[in-house]
Amino acid sequence: MAGRSWKLLLVMALALLSVMPYAGPAGAVTPSNVTKVARVTGATPAGETLPNPNQTHTNYQVEGTDLGMMWDKGGGEIFVLFGDTFGPGWCGDGGCGTGWRSNVLAKSADANLADGLTFATMIQDTPGHAKEILSSKKINNDEITVIPTAGVTVGARHYIHYMSVHHWGDPGMWYTNYSGIAYSDDDGQTWTKHPTARWQNNAAWSSKFQMAAFVKSGGYVYMYATPNGRFGSIYLARVAEADMLNIGAYRYWDGNAWNASEASAAPVAIGIAGEMSVVYNTHFNRYVMAYLNPYTEALVMRDAPSPTGPWSGEKIILRGSDYPGMYGSYIHPWSNGGTELYFLMSEWGPYNTFLMKADLSPDAFGANMISEPGFETQAATTHMAPWYLQGHGGIDRGLGFARTGQNNGFVRYNSGWNALKQSVAVQPYTNYTLKGWIRTSANNDSGYFGARGPLNGPIRNETRFYALANYTELTVTFNSGPDSIMEIYAGMWANGDTWIQLDDVSLVKN
């Protein structure tokens, strides 16, 4: 996307998970062994040895581009849809230069991804020049660009979800006028932005449905969405396949049921997500979601047994320290029936896209809904997201205090309430089991482990613990009541210099 210049500076450490028995293919999954397979767009720079089957810089005048969401278009082909595109005259550093098109579209019939992703062609306006398929005004503080965020095909009609960008803001933040649906009836040659199939943004720039990912299931198109930019949680709507262009036919998941009110939408996953894709994996019988978490600066995935969840906690696919300037994690639609996950990743510096592969294997933590259950993926960062503090504490990194792995969370102070917390999307009026391992100072006499409504809301259940000289597993069962968000906490009322250590936390739906 043009207008964003940012570097990923934080070093992440991959979670070290203890091995547990696998219960079968319906269990959750985790990624590993990530490799860069091939360059998809742009010219091969000196020293790069990756395959580059498309040579888009000479074949289509696509020298710099990003994103690359993919979907099955039928007829043995997929569409591959890119964002802001430059050339000839790309500046060679990020999204800038001449030959600007807000978006371009390719077709591919390549089913062997082990050696790269080969295009059959790109949609062109003149021979050898990729066409801008969705026009934009290119006027800052009006409509600077139109960026596609998802695509889906129903029957012979193709649909694109896009966002009309009002202006670019601080790194990772942009502001949209609205998001909408465009369609094509001529195999992607021409596209029409439907005049009423739109989600208008508001004066606070806080509409929940400005960026999207599509997945089809059971006669419906499910639309996962976030607000504009990269700093919102994930929401869900669905519509019958035949009603894609009827904005009044969309229904929004309110945490417990489908609701006609867009305002009723509750998060299906708490966090900060950017450039998202979702597929159904028939090998694991799980929905798989991938996106950029800009706070932990990693591409992550979650998985779930149904479109509404419960979604697992985040699991790292790859880290910014290994791929500086990376973003986007668009899963290949034919990469959904086995243990290999192929996806497209963008890198800002080369401002081009690459085919990546990760191996999927049964997740040692099962369907754990907690992200960072062992505090392992932030070895060199100063923040703690998705955990956060009330009072005083942090993360012990490599100090030998952890129950498993290298790290653990802690709180320590001489007075008041001090706690580690994490917010999780749940289904209202549903039973859950929370577990965690805790060790304390000898003077602790008022520790609490439990779940409550958001923002220090009503306590659904908790267990009190006293001095624990060794790590001890605590278990709390609770009903979520009317809330669609639960705040998980482990804390203590300090009695002089008091501390607790927390590790290996899990939350599962009963």
N, C-alpha and C positions, 0 to 999 in steps of 0.2 A: 504494500500500500504506500503510495507516495506521501511524502510529508512527515514520515516518522524516521527519526535518526536516534538510535539508542544502542548501547552496548550492554552486554550481559557480563557482570563483573564477579558474580558470586560463585564460589566453588561448592558443589553439592556432593554428598556421599550417598551411594545407593543403599537403600534399607537392607539391613541384615536380618532376615527373618528366620526364626527357628523352624525346623522341619516338623510338620505334623502329617498324619495319614491323610490321604486323599479319598474322599467319599464317593467319587464318580464324576462323570462328565458334567453334571449339573452344578458343580462347585464353581467358585470364582476363579479368575485367572490372573496371572501376573506376567509382565514382559521382561525379557532379558536378551543378552547377546545382540545388541543393536549394531547394525552395519549400514554404511552408506553404499548403495548398490550402483547408482549411476546418476549422471547429470541428466535432467529432463529438458531444461531450457538454457539458452545462452551459449556463448563460445567457451571452448576449453582453454583456460589460462595456462601459461607456462608452468610446468611441473605437475599438473593434475593428470592423473592416470585413469580416471573414471571413464567408462563408456559414455558416449554422447550421441545417441542414435538419431536425434532429431535436427541438430544443427540449426536451431530456430533463428539464429542471427543472420544466416544467409538464406535460408529457405522461406522465412516468413517475416523478416525484419523485426524479430523479437529478440532484442539484445539484453534487456533487463525486464524481469517481471516477477510476480510472487503469487502466493496462495496455491491454487491448483486443486480445488475441490472436484471430486469425481463421482459419477453415478452411472448406473447401467441404463443406457438409452434404448435397449432392445436391438434386435438384428445382429447380435454378436459384437456390439460395439459399446464403448463407454464415451461419455463426454468428460473433458478435462477443462475446467474453467478457471481462468487466471484473473488477477486484479490489475492495478495500474501497470501499464506496459510501455516501454520506451524503445526507440530505435527506428530508423538510424539516428545516431546522435545521442545515445545513452551516455550519461555522465561518468559511468563506471564506478559509482560509489553510492549505493542506496537507490531510492526511487527518484530519479531526476533526469533531466535532459530533454531532447527533442524527440519528435515522433510519438508523442504521448497519446495513448489510448487508455480509456478507463478500464477496459476489460477485453479479453480475447478468449476464443474458444477453440479447442482441439477435439479431434476424434481419435480413438485408438481401438484396435481390435486385438492388441497384443495380450495373449493369455499366459505367456512365459515371462514372468517378471524377474527371473533369476539373473538375467543379463541386461535389465533396464526396461523402460517403458517407451515403446516406439509409437509415434503418431502415424495414423493413416493419412491425415491431412489436418489443416487448420481452416476454419471459416475465413474466407478472403474477400476483400472488396475489389482488389486488383490482383493480378497474378503475382504471387510471391510476397504479398503484404497481408498480414493477419488483420481482420476487420474488427473494429470496435462494435460490439453487438448491442450494448446498452449505452445510449448517448448520455452525456452530462453537460451542464452549462460551463463547467470549469471556471467558475467565478467564486472566489473566496468569500466566506460569510454569506453565501447564497446557496450555491451547490458547487462545491469544488470538484467532486467526482461522484461516480456511482459505482459502488463495489459489490460484486456478487458475494453471497455468503453460503449458498446451498443450491442444490438442484435435485429434481426428481422427475421421472417420466411415468405418466399414467396413460395406458393405451398408446395412442400415436401422438399424444400431446406432451411436450416438454415444458417444465416449469423451472424458473429461477427465482430464488429469494434474493433480494438485493437491498442495499441501504443507500439512501441519498445523503451524502456527507456534506454537512453545512460548513464545517471547518475542522482542521486538525488542531489539537490542543497540545498539552504536555505529553511527554513520551508515554505511549500506551493508552492515551485518552484521545478520543475524537467525538464529535457531536453530530448527530444525524437529524435531518428534517423529518424523515419517516423511513420505514421499510416497506417493501411491497413485493408483489408477485408479477413477474413477466412470463409470457408464454410464447411458444413457437409451434406452428403446425406444418412447417416445411423442413423438418430435419435440422433445425438450428440455423438456417440461413438468415431468417429475419425474426425479430422478437418484438412483442408488443407489451409495454408496461400497462397493466390493467389499471384503469383510473380509480377504481374503488377498492380493489384488493390491497389495502394498505393499512399499516399500523402507524398512525401519526404520533410523532414524539410530542412531549409536552414542554412547557416553559422551563421546567427543572431538568430537562434532558434525562428523564428517569423512566421512560417507557421500558417495560420488561422484554419487549419483543422487537428488538432492532437488529440483532444478528441471529442467524438460525442454522440448524442442521436438520435435514429431513431423513426419516426412515419409514418405509411402508410396512404395515402389518395388519392382517385381518380385515382388509378393505378400507383401512384408514391410512392417512398420512400423518405421522406424528412429527411435530415441529418443536424441537428443543431450541430455546432462545435465551439470549442475554441482553442486557441494556447495551447502549453504544459504548465503545471502548472495551477495555479488558478488566474492568473492576466490578463485575456484577455476578451474582449467583445465577443458577441455571433454572429456567422455568419450562413448562411444557404445555402445548396445546395439541389438539388433534382435529381432523376434519375428514369426512367421507371423501374418498378419492374423487368422486364426481363433483364435489363442491369446492375444489381448490380455490376458485376465484370468487366464492361467495363469503365475504368476510363475516357475515352474520351466522354462518354455519359452523364456525370454529368454536370449540369448547375448550375450556382452560382447566387444568388440574389444580384443584384448590387444596390438595393434600389428602383428600378423602373421596372426592367425586369429581365428575366433569361438570363445569359450570359455564353458563353463557356469558358471564361477566369477566372481561379481561382483567379487571382490577382484583378479582378474587384469586388470581394465580398465586400459588405458594411455591417456594423452591423445591425442586426434586434433588438438588445437590447444592450445598452451601460452599461458597468459595469465590474465587476470582478467575474467570474463564475467558479465554480469547481464542478465536479461530477454531471452532469446534466441529467435529464430525461424529456420527453415530452409525453403527452397523449392527446387524444381528449375526452372531457367530453360531453356525449350526453344529459345529464340533463340540463346543462347550455348552450349547443351549443357553447362551448369555447374550444380552445386549452389551456392546462395547462402545464406550465413549472416550474420545481423545481430545485434548485441548492444551493450550499453553496456560500455565499458571505463572503470571509475571512476577508474583511476589517471591515465590521460591525459585523462579527462573528455571523452569523445567517443563518439558512436555510430559504430560501425565495421562493416565487412563483410569477410568472407573468401569465397573461392570455390574449388571443387574439381571435378575431373572425375568423381569417384565419391564415394559416401557416406563412405568411409574416408579419402579424401584422394588425394594430398597437398593440404592446404589452403594457400591462399596466405597471405602475411602480411596483417596488418590494413591496411585502407584506410579512411580517414576518410569517413563520410557527412556528419556535421555536428558542430559543436563546441559545448561548453557556453558559450563566450563569446558565441555568437550566440543560443543558446536556454537561458538560465539555468534551472537546475533540471530539465533534460530527462532522461528515461530511457525505456526501452522502445523497441523497434524491431520491431514486429510486421508482417510483410509480408503484404499482401493476397494471398490465394491465386489470384486471377485476374490478378495482376500478375506473371506468370511466363512470358509468351510473347513479350516484346518488349524494348525498350530503356528503358521507363519503369518505375521501381520505386516503387510506392505502399506506404506503411506508416503505422501509427499510432504516434504519439509522445505520451508523457505529459509534463506540466510540473508540478512540485511546487507552485509558488506558486499558480497558478490551479487546481491539482489537477483537471485535466481532460485530455481527449485530443483530438488534432488529426490530421487526415489530411495527410501529407507526400508529396512527390514528388521523386525524384532521377532524373536521366538516367544510364543505364549506357552505357559505351563500352568498346572494347577497351583492355585494360590495357597501358601502355607497357612494363611490366616482365615481361610474360608471366606464367608460373606461378611467380614468385618466392615462396619460402616464408619469406623474411625480412620481419619487420615493421620499419618505420622504416629502410628500406635506405639512405636518405640523411640521416637524423637531422633531417628537416625539420619534423616536426609538434609540436615542443616549444619553440617560439621563446621562450616566457616562463616556462618551468617550471624548477624546480630539480632535479627528478628526471630520470632517463634511461630509464625503462622503455619498451620491453622490453629495452633494453641495460642492462647493469650492469657495474660496475667491480670489478676486482681490483687493488688498488694505488691509483694516483693518476691522475686525468684528468677528462674531462667532455665537454662539447659546445662547440665554437666556433660562436657564433651571430652571423651577419652580420658577421664580421670579415674577409671576403675570402679565407679560406683554403680554402673548399670547392672540390671539383672541379666539381660542378654544384649548382645551387640556392644556398641561403644558408648552410647549416650543414654541419658535419662533426664526427665524433667524434675525440677525441685522448686519448692518455696521455702523461704527462710526469713524470719524477722523476729523482733522482740515484743511486738504488740499487734493487736487487731487481727482482722480476717485476711488471710493470704491464700490464694487458690490458683490452680491451673485450670483452664476452661477450654472447651471446644464446642461449637455449635454444629448440629447435625440435622439434616432434613429427615423428618419422620412422618408416618401416617397417623393422624389423630385417632384416639380411642383404640390404640393398638398396644399389645404387650411386647416388651423388649427385655433383654438381659444384658446388663453392663458388668464387665469384669476388669480388674486392674490389679497390679502388684505394687504394694506400698511398703516402704520402710521409713522409720521415724527416729527422731532424737528421743532420748530416755525421758525427757520431761513433757513430751506431748501427751495431753490429756483431753483434747477436744478437737479431733480430726473428723472430717466428714467426706464421704464419697457417695455421689449420687447424681440425680438428673432433675432438672427443673425447667420451667418455661423460660423463654428467651428474656434477656435483660433482667436477670435476677427475678424471674417470674416464680409462680407457685412451685414448691417442691413436690415432685411426683413420688419420689422415694429416695431415701439415703440410708447409709449405715454409718454409725459412729465408730471410730477406732481410737485406741489409746496407744501407748508406746509399743512399737513393733521393731524389735532389734534386728530381725531378718526380713527380707522381702516376703510378704504374705499376700496371697490372693484374696481379694474381697469381691463379693458378688452382690449385685443389686438388681432385683426385678422390679419393673414399674410399668404402668400404663400411661401413655402419653397424654391422655385427656384430650381437650379440644385443640391442643397445640400442634402445628405442623413443623415446628422447630423446637428441638430440645437442646438445652445447655448442659453438657456433661462437665462435672467438676470434681476435683480432689483438692481439699484445702484444710486449713486448721486455724483455730483461734490461738494466737501465740501466747505462750506462758513463759515470758523471758525469751532468751535466744532459743527459738524452736524451729525445727526443720522437718520436712517430709520429702521423700523421693518417690517418684512415680515412674512406672515402666510397663510396657506391654499391655496396653489398654484395648479392650474390644467391646463392641456393641453389636448385637445381632437381634433381628426381628424374630420373635418366637413363632 
